[in-house]
Amino acid sequence: MAMVLSWGRYPRLPQTAHPVAWRDAAGAVWADIAAEHRSMLPFGNGRSYGDSCLAASGHVVQTLPLDRLIAADWTTGILRAEPGITLEQILEVAIPRGWMLPVTPGTKYATLGGAIANDVHGKNHHVRGTFGRHVRRFALARSDGSFAECAPHENPDLFAATIGGLGLTGLILWAEIQLMPIRSSLIDVTSIRFANLDEFFELSDRLDPLHEYGVAWVDCQSRGSALGRGVYMVGDHASAGPLEADRRKKYTVPFTLPVPIFNRMTLRTFNEFYYRRQMAAEVKSTVGYDQYFYPLDSLLEWNRIYGRAGFQQYQCVVPAGVARDAIHAMLAAIAKSGTGSFLAVLKRCGKIPSPGLLSFPLEGTSLALDFPQRDAVNERLFTKLDAVVREAGGRIYPAKDAHMSGADFRTAYPQWQQLEALRDPAILSRFWERTTQI
């Protein structure tokens, strides 16, 4: 059996992967694991960062071999596929036919099952909401041998619990989603350099309603009047152009570095370069969808640059009414901490509700950062950031989390008890055990 880890490699808890190649064999594999280890967890391509994709038992059912396209109607854009198919595989068949994922996270290497389990969101949450809003139905296998076909009006409780349910309700055998029509695989992008956090909010207020996509890179080392400076990038699908699956050249980090390459000096140098590389205050360009949505996917195994200890991503969202002050307080704390992130992303989330019980976004602003794993430094910083998020009435993203307290999780996600009531008794993750099994 192969051993797998979460993407952040922290906590470092190798999982024994039991691959399933055929839908009708899933029950037998599951039963064998449960008989010996009591519980398991579905596991896709391991793009979740913390411990939500790690089984409490250390044994996962890997769905990656379940990657078949079952059916597609290219006149309506309705696609049905197995849970292990990656977003990249969907894009390769859909884009040449004029269809796009309506919502996509920052990596195309996530699986369809993982996108549902984490109810992923993207740069257009203010327009399309979360991935779960575009899921039409799915088939769910349970440990008692039963199967449930779930849709908004068919087994609605299981449907809502599974979307954003962290894989805890059962094993998805197939899912049907609605794609979005496009005329070109190109994205028209406007990149605008902003001097501080106030300018980000002004740009976002003005431009988000006018564009499909919006996201900002922010310099988390900046201070004073430059606190929160960065580059804001809005985008729209081009009205004309080719419909081609992207074929960017890929590079691979060949080995795990002994120590992370990031420290205060290298971060300051990188951030200064990235902020200054755009000479003009505003630049318009047309790029392939891969370059706009998935810039890091061109560097395979990029998590290795954080060294053997791995890293943690801290992603939170805070309500709109207090977002400016809360984000300001968090960026100030990060700048003073002696650590930081070269990947620091700000984006606004809209009002559109998710059908899922435990969906992460709320109307407000999301901040996401990656930190090399340094136990004492991260603990001190995260304690400060958690306090800001807690006071603001915000929440942390379970798919990225490896530290959130049970009290904070249960307060921020009060519907967790409804999920617990529908959780399959033979499924338990490290995250769920850590935050709810009191």
C-alpha positions as CSV (number, residue, x, y, z in Angstrom):
1,M,0.0,0.0,0.0
2,A,1.2,3.5,-0.8
3,M,1.6,6.1,1.9
4,V,0.1,9.6,1.4
5,L,0.3,13.0,3.3
6,S,-1.7,16.2,3.2
7,W,-0.4,18.9,0.9
8,G,1.0,21.0,3.8
9,R,2.8,17.9,5.2
10,Y,1.8,19.1,8.7
11,P,0.8,17.4,10.8
12,R,3.1,14.7,9.4
13,L,0.8,11.7,9.8
14,P,1.4,9.3,6.8
15,Q,-1.8,7.6,5.7
16,T,-2.0,4.1,4.3
17,A,-3.9,4.5,1.0
18,H,-6.3,1.8,-0.2
19,P,-7.1,2.6,-3.8
20,V,-10.4,1.9,-5.4
21,A,-10.5,1.4,-9.1
22,W,-14.1,0.4,-9.7
23,R,-17.3,1.9,-8.2
24,D,-18.7,-1.6,-7.4
25,A,-15.6,-2.6,-5.5
26,A,-15.7,0.4,-3.1
27,G,-17.9,-1.4,-0.6
28,A,-15.6,-4.3,-0.2
29,V,-12.5,-2.2,0.2
30,W,-14.3,-0.1,2.8
31,A,-15.5,-3.1,4.7
32,D,-12.0,-4.6,4.8
33,I,-10.6,-1.4,6.3
34,A,-13.5,-1.0,8.8
35,A,-13.1,-4.6,10.0
36,E,-9.5,-4.1,10.9
37,H,-9.2,-0.4,11.7
38,R,-12.8,0.6,12.6
39,S,-12.8,3.8,10.5
40,M,-11.5,5.4,7.4
41,L,-11.8,8.5,5.3
42,P,-12.2,9.1,1.5
43,F,-9.0,10.7,0.0
44,G,-8.6,12.2,-3.4
45,N,-5.4,13.8,-4.7
46,G,-4.2,15.1,-1.3
47,R,-4.6,18.9,-2.0
48,S,-6.1,19.7,1.4
49,Y,-3.5,21.4,3.5
50,G,-4.0,20.3,7.1
51,D,-5.6,17.3,8.8
52,S,-9.1,17.4,7.3
53,C,-8.0,14.8,4.7
54,L,-6.2,12.6,7.3
55,A,-8.1,9.6,8.8
56,A,-8.1,9.2,12.5
57,S,-7.3,5.5,11.9
58,G,-4.4,6.4,9.5
59,H,-6.2,4.5,6.6
60,V,-7.8,6.2,3.7
61,V,-9.8,5.0,0.7
62,Q,-8.1,6.7,-2.3
63,T,-10.5,7.6,-5.0
64,L,-8.0,8.9,-7.5
65,P,-8.3,5.7,-9.8
66,L,-12.1,6.5,-10.0
67,D,-11.5,9.1,-12.7
68,R,-13.9,8.3,-15.5
69,L,-16.2,10.7,-17.3
70,I,-19.5,8.9,-17.2
71,A,-21.7,11.2,-19.4
72,A,-21.7,14.7,-20.8
73,D,-24.3,16.8,-22.6
74,W,-22.3,19.4,-24.5
75,T,-25.5,21.3,-25.5
76,T,-26.4,22.0,-21.9
77,G,-23.0,21.7,-20.2
78,I,-24.2,19.0,-17.7
79,L,-21.4,16.6,-16.9
80,R,-21.4,13.4,-14.8
81,A,-18.1,11.9,-13.6
82,E,-16.5,9.7,-10.9
83,P,-15.1,11.4,-7.8
84,G,-11.4,10.9,-8.6
85,I,-11.4,12.8,-11.8
86,T,-9.4,16.0,-11.4
87,L,-10.5,19.5,-12.3
88,E,-7.7,19.4,-14.9
89,Q,-9.2,16.4,-16.6
90,I,-12.6,18.0,-16.7
91,L,-11.1,21.2,-18.2
92,E,-9.3,19.3,-20.9
93,V,-12.5,17.9,-22.3
94,A,-14.8,20.8,-21.5
95,I,-12.9,23.9,-22.7
96,P,-12.5,22.8,-26.3
97,R,-16.3,22.4,-26.4
98,G,-16.9,25.8,-25.0
99,W,-17.5,25.0,-21.3
100,M,-15.7,26.0,-18.1
101,L,-15.9,25.1,-14.5
102,P,-18.2,27.8,-13.0
103,V,-16.1,27.8,-9.8
104,T,-12.5,26.7,-9.4
105,P,-10.1,26.9,-6.5
106,G,-6.4,27.8,-7.0
107,T,-5.3,24.4,-8.2
108,K,-6.7,22.3,-11.0
109,Y,-5.2,19.1,-9.4
110,A,-8.1,18.9,-6.8
111,T,-10.6,16.1,-7.5
112,L,-14.3,16.4,-8.2
113,G,-15.0,14.6,-4.9
114,G,-12.6,16.9,-3.0
115,A,-14.2,20.0,-4.6
116,I,-17.6,18.9,-3.2
117,A,-16.3,17.8,0.2
118,N,-14.6,21.1,0.7
119,D,-17.2,23.2,-1.1
120,V,-14.4,25.1,-2.8
121,H,-14.7,28.7,-3.9
122,G,-12.8,30.9,-6.3
123,K,-12.1,34.4,-7.5
124,N,-15.8,34.8,-8.6
125,H,-17.6,34.0,-5.3
126,H,-19.4,37.3,-5.5
127,V,-20.9,36.2,-8.9
128,R,-21.2,32.4,-8.7
129,G,-21.0,31.4,-5.0
130,T,-19.3,28.1,-4.1
131,F,-18.8,24.9,-6.1
132,G,-21.7,23.3,-4.3
133,R,-24.2,25.6,-5.9
134,H,-23.4,24.0,-9.3
135,V,-23.7,20.4,-8.1
136,R,-26.9,18.9,-9.4
137,R,-26.8,15.5,-7.8
138,F,-24.5,12.7,-6.6
139,A,-24.5,9.1,-5.5
140,L,-23.3,8.4,-1.9
141,A,-22.3,5.0,-0.6
142,R,-22.6,4.4,3.2
143,S,-20.9,1.9,5.4
144,D,-24.1,-0.1,6.1
145,G,-24.1,-1.0,2.4
146,S,-26.8,1.4,1.4
147,F,-26.7,3.9,-1.5
148,A,-28.4,7.3,-1.6
149,E,-28.9,9.5,-4.7
150,C,-28.8,13.0,-3.4
151,A,-30.0,16.3,-4.9
152,P,-31.6,19.5,-3.5
153,H,-35.0,17.9,-3.4
154,E,-33.9,14.2,-3.0
155,N,-32.4,13.2,0.3
156,P,-31.9,17.0,0.9
157,D,-30.3,16.5,4.4
158,L,-27.6,14.3,3.1
159,F,-27.1,16.6,0.1
160,A,-26.5,19.6,2.3
161,A,-24.3,17.7,4.8
162,T,-22.1,16.3,2.0
163,I,-21.4,19.6,0.3
164,G,-18.7,21.0,2.5
165,G,-19.0,18.0,4.7
166,L,-15.2,17.1,4.6
167,G,-15.9,13.6,3.3
168,L,-17.6,12.5,6.5
169,T,-21.0,11.5,5.2
170,G,-20.0,8.6,2.9
171,L,-18.1,7.9,-0.3
172,I,-19.2,9.8,-3.4
173,L,-19.4,7.3,-6.3
174,W,-20.3,9.9,-9.0
175,A,-21.4,13.5,-9.2
176,E,-23.2,15.6,-11.8
177,I,-22.3,19.3,-12.2
178,Q,-23.4,22.2,-14.3
179,L,-20.7,23.8,-16.4
180,M,-20.5,27.4,-17.5
181,P,-20.5,28.5,-21.2
182,I,-17.5,30.4,-22.5
183,R,-16.5,31.8,-25.9
184,S,-12.7,31.6,-25.4
185,S,-10.2,29.9,-23.1
186,L,-8.4,33.3,-22.7
187,I,-8.9,35.7,-19.8
188,D,-8.8,39.5,-20.2
189,V,-6.9,40.7,-17.1
190,T,-6.4,44.2,-15.6
191,S,-3.7,44.3,-13.0
192,I,-3.6,47.4,-10.7
193,R,-0.9,48.2,-8.2
194,F,-2.3,49.6,-4.9
195,A,-0.4,51.4,-2.2
196,N,-2.1,50.1,0.9
197,L,-5.1,48.3,2.4
198,D,-7.5,51.2,2.0
199,E,-6.8,51.3,-1.7
200,F,-7.5,47.6,-2.0
201,F,-11.0,48.1,-0.5
202,E,-11.6,51.1,-2.7
203,L,-10.6,49.1,-5.8
204,S,-12.6,46.0,-4.7
205,D,-15.8,48.1,-4.0
206,R,-15.5,49.7,-7.5
207,L,-14.4,46.8,-9.7
208,D,-15.8,43.6,-8.2
209,P,-19.4,44.4,-9.4
210,L,-18.0,44.9,-13.0
211,H,-16.0,41.8,-13.4
212,E,-16.4,38.0,-13.1
213,Y,-13.1,37.5,-11.2
214,G,-11.2,39.5,-8.7
215,V,-8.2,38.6,-6.4
216,A,-5.2,40.5,-4.9
217,W,-1.7,39.6,-3.9
218,V,-0.7,41.5,-0.8
219,D,2.8,42.2,0.6
220,C,2.5,40.9,4.1
221,Q,5.9,42.4,5.0
222,S,4.8,46.0,4.4
223,R,4.2,48.4,7.3
224,G,3.1,51.9,8.2
225,S,1.4,53.8,5.4
226,A,2.2,51.0,3.0
227,L,0.6,48.3,5.1
228,G,-1.4,45.9,2.8
229,R,0.1,47.2,-0.5
230,G,-0.2,44.8,-3.4
231,V,-1.5,44.0,-6.9
232,Y,-5.2,43.6,-7.6
233,M,-6.1,41.5,-10.6
234,V,-9.6,41.5,-12.1
235,G,-10.5,39.2,-15.0
236,D,-13.2,38.2,-17.5
237,H,-13.5,35.5,-20.1
238,A,-12.5,36.9,-23.4
239,S,-15.4,37.4,-25.9
240,A,-13.4,35.9,-28.7
241,G,-10.4,33.7,-29.2
242,P,-9.4,30.0,-29.2
243,L,-11.0,27.3,-27.1
244,E,-7.9,25.3,-26.1
245,A,-6.9,23.3,-23.1
246,D,-3.8,25.0,-21.6
247,R,-0.5,23.2,-22.2
248,R,1.9,25.4,-20.2
249,K,5.3,23.9,-19.6
250,K,5.6,22.3,-16.1
251,Y,8.6,22.3,-13.8
252,T,9.1,20.1,-10.8
253,V,10.8,20.8,-7.4
254,P,12.9,17.6,-7.5
255,F,13.3,17.0,-3.8
256,T,12.3,18.3,-0.4
257,L,14.6,21.0,0.8
258,P,16.3,20.4,4.2
259,V,15.1,23.8,5.4
260,P,12.5,26.3,3.9
261,I,13.9,28.9,1.6
262,F,11.8,31.6,3.2
263,N,13.1,33.9,5.9
264,R,12.6,37.6,6.7
265,M,15.3,38.7,4.2
266,T,14.2,36.5,1.3
267,L,10.5,37.4,1.8
268,R,11.3,41.1,1.9
269,T,13.3,40.7,-1.3
270,F,10.6,38.7,-3.1
271,N,7.8,40.9,-2.1
272,E,9.6,44.1,-3.2
273,F,10.4,42.5,-6.5
274,Y,6.8,41.2,-7.0
275,Y,5.3,44.6,-6.1
276,R,7.7,46.5,-8.4
277,R,7.8,44.2,-11.4
278,Q,4.8,45.9,-12.8
279,M,6.2,49.2,-14.0
280,A,2.9,50.9,-14.7
281,A,0.2,51.4,-12.1
282,E,-2.3,49.6,-14.3
283,V,-1.6,46.9,-17.0
284,K,-4.1,45.2,-19.3
285,S,-3.3,41.8,-20.8
286,T,-4.9,38.7,-22.2
287,V,-3.6,35.4,-20.8
288,G,-4.5,31.7,-20.8
289,Y,-6.9,30.5,-18.1
290,D,-4.1,28.4,-16.6
291,Q,-1.9,31.4,-16.0
292,Y,-4.7,33.3,-14.3
293,F,-6.4,30.6,-12.2
294,Y,-3.5,28.2,-11.5
295,P,-0.1,30.0,-11.4
296,L,1.4,27.6,-8.9
297,D,0.4,24.5,-10.8
298,S,3.2,25.1,-13.3
299,L,5.6,24.2,-10.5
300,L,4.8,20.6,-9.6
301,E,5.5,19.5,-6.0
302,W,6.0,23.1,-4.9
303,N,5.2,22.1,-1.3
304,R,8.7,20.7,-1.1
305,I,10.2,24.2,-1.0
306,Y,8.9,24.5,2.6
307,G,11.3,21.9,3.8
308,R,10.9,18.7,5.8
309,A,8.7,20.3,8.5
310,G,6.1,21.3,6.0
311,F,3.9,24.4,6.2
312,Q,0.5,25.6,7.4
313,Q,-1.9,27.7,5.4
314,Y,-3.9,30.2,7.4
315,Q,-7.1,31.1,5.6
316,C,-9.9,33.0,7.2
317,V,-12.8,35.1,6.2
318,V,-14.2,38.1,8.2
319,P,-17.6,39.8,7.8
320,A,-17.8,42.8,5.5
321,G,-18.7,45.3,8.2
322,V,-15.5,44.8,10.1
323,A,-13.3,43.5,7.4
324,R,-11.1,46.6,6.9
325,D,-10.1,46.8,10.6
326,A,-9.7,43.1,11.0
327,I,-7.5,42.6,8.0
328,H,-5.5,45.6,9.0
329,A,-4.9,44.1,12.5
330,M,-3.9,40.7,11.0
331,L,-1.5,42.1,8.5
332,A,0.1,44.3,11.2
333,A,0.6,41.3,13.4
334,I,2.1,39.3,10.6
335,A,4.5,42.1,9.7
336,K,5.7,42.3,13.3
337,S,6.0,38.5,13.8
338,G,9.3,37.8,12.1
339,T,7.7,35.4,9.8
340,G,5.5,35.8,6.7
341,S,4.2,34.4,3.5
342,F,5.2,35.1,-0.1
343,L,1.7,33.7,-1.0
344,A,-0.7,36.2,0.6
345,V,-4.1,36.4,-1.1
346,L,-6.9,38.8,-0.4
347,K,-10.3,38.5,-2.1
348,R,-13.9,39.5,-1.4
349,C,-16.6,37.0,-0.8
350,G,-20.2,37.8,-1.8
351,K,-23.7,37.3,-0.4
352,I,-24.6,34.1,-2.4
353,P,-25.4,31.3,0.1
354,S,-24.1,27.8,-0.3
355,P,-26.3,24.7,-0.1
356,G,-23.8,23.1,2.2
357,L,-24.0,23.0,6.0
358,L,-20.3,23.8,6.6
359,S,-19.5,26.1,3.7
360,F,-16.6,28.4,4.5
361,P,-17.3,31.7,2.7
362,L,-19.4,34.5,4.2
363,E,-20.0,38.0,2.9
364,G,-16.7,39.7,3.7
365,T,-13.0,39.4,2.9
366,S,-10.8,36.3,2.9
367,L,-7.1,36.3,3.7
368,A,-4.9,33.3,2.9
369,L,-1.2,32.9,3.7
370,D,1.3,30.1,3.8
371,F,3.8,29.8,6.7
372,P,6.7,27.5,7.1
373,Q,6.1,25.2,10.0
374,R,8.0,26.7,13.0
375,D,6.1,25.5,16.0
376,A,6.7,28.3,18.5
377,V,6.6,31.1,16.0
378,N,3.4,29.9,14.3
379,E,1.7,29.2,17.6
380,R,2.3,32.8,18.8
381,L,1.2,34.3,15.6
382,F,-1.8,32.1,15.0
383,T,-3.0,32.9,18.6
384,K,-3.1,36.6,17.7
385,L,-4.7,36.0,14.3
386,D,-7.3,33.7,15.8
387,A,-8.3,36.4,18.4
388,V,-8.9,38.9,15.6
389,V,-11.0,36.5,13.6
390,R,-12.9,35.4,16.7
391,E,-13.7,39.0,17.7
392,A,-14.7,39.9,14.2
393,G,-17.2,37.0,14.0
394,G,-15.2,35.4,11.2
395,R,-14.0,31.8,10.6
396,I,-11.1,29.7,9.5
397,Y,-11.3,27.3,6.5
398,P,-11.3,23.6,7.6
399,A,-9.8,22.4,4.3
400,K,-6.7,24.5,5.1
401,D,-6.5,24.1,8.9
402,A,-4.2,22.3,11.2
403,H,-4.5,24.3,14.4
404,M,-8.0,25.6,15.0
405,S,-9.4,25.0,18.5
406,G,-12.5,22.9,18.9
407,A,-14.3,25.9,20.6
408,D,-13.5,28.2,17.7
409,F,-14.7,25.6,15.1
410,R,-17.9,24.9,16.9
411,T,-18.7,28.6,17.4
412,A,-18.0,29.5,13.8
413,Y,-19.8,26.5,12.3
414,P,-22.9,26.0,14.5
415,Q,-24.4,23.5,12.1
416,W,-21.6,21.0,12.9
417,Q,-24.0,19.0,15.0
418,Q,-26.3,18.5,12.0
419,L,-23.3,17.1,10.2
420,E,-22.3,14.9,13.1
421,A,-25.9,13.4,13.2
422,L,-25.5,12.4,9.5
423,R,-21.8,11.5,9.7
424,D,-21.2,7.9,8.6
425,P,-20.1,6.0,11.8
426,A,-17.3,4.3,9.9
427,I,-15.7,7.7,8.8
428,L,-13.6,9.9,11.0
429,S,-10.9,12.4,10.2
430,R,-8.2,13.8,12.4
431,F,-9.7,17.2,12.0
432,W,-13.2,16.1,13.1
433,E,-11.8,14.1,16.0
434,R,-9.7,17.2,17.1
435,T,-12.5,19.7,16.9
436,T,-15.7,17.8,17.8
437,Q,-15.0,14.6,19.7
438,I,-14.9,16.2,23.2
